[in-house]
Amino acid sequence: MTERAPETMVRMGELAVSRSSGAVLVSLGLGSCIGLALIGASSAGLAHVVLPEAPASGGGTTPGKFGDTAVPALLAALGAPARGLQAVLVGGASMFSYAASGDIGERNEASTRAALAAVGIPVVAACTRGNQGRTVRVHVGSGRVTVKEAGAAEVELYAGRAA
């Protein structure tokens, strides 16, 4: 039996970073939420974005919860400049057709992409929209990102850093 790498769960509104080559950062059940992975030369971070913008009073103790605050919070946690980082987005599905304020998944993705663009971080891969929940895994050592849609097999979304 193959031993699985240690996994750090990143739940709604949380973020995590790692520099451990054997670590895997995971967000389960991404529906309208966005799993935002930032991949650097020897580190990676993952935020589980729930809403597009922080309230006027700020993101408080949960900056990973909002698309506009998750990017700067991950940058601070990684202790890395934006230059050289790459982003991968997973989620942003249309799970609630009755939302009066528009599709929250679409708004989460747009807000997160805008925050990334503001600091010059390119999105190198994305698996967003649709109406399926997803799980994302970020393999810190290689920078590889996998995604599993509900009822489907896990597939590689991003092959990771160039060797």
Secondary structure, 3 states (H helix, E strand, C coil): CCCCCCEEECCCCCEEEECCCCCEEEEEEECCCEEEEEECCCCEEEEEECECCCCCCCCCCCHHHEHHHHHHHHHHHHCCCCCCCEEEEEECCCCCCCCCCCCHHHHHHHHHHHHHHHHCCCEEEEEECCCCCEEEEEECCCCEEEEEECCCCCEEEECCCCC
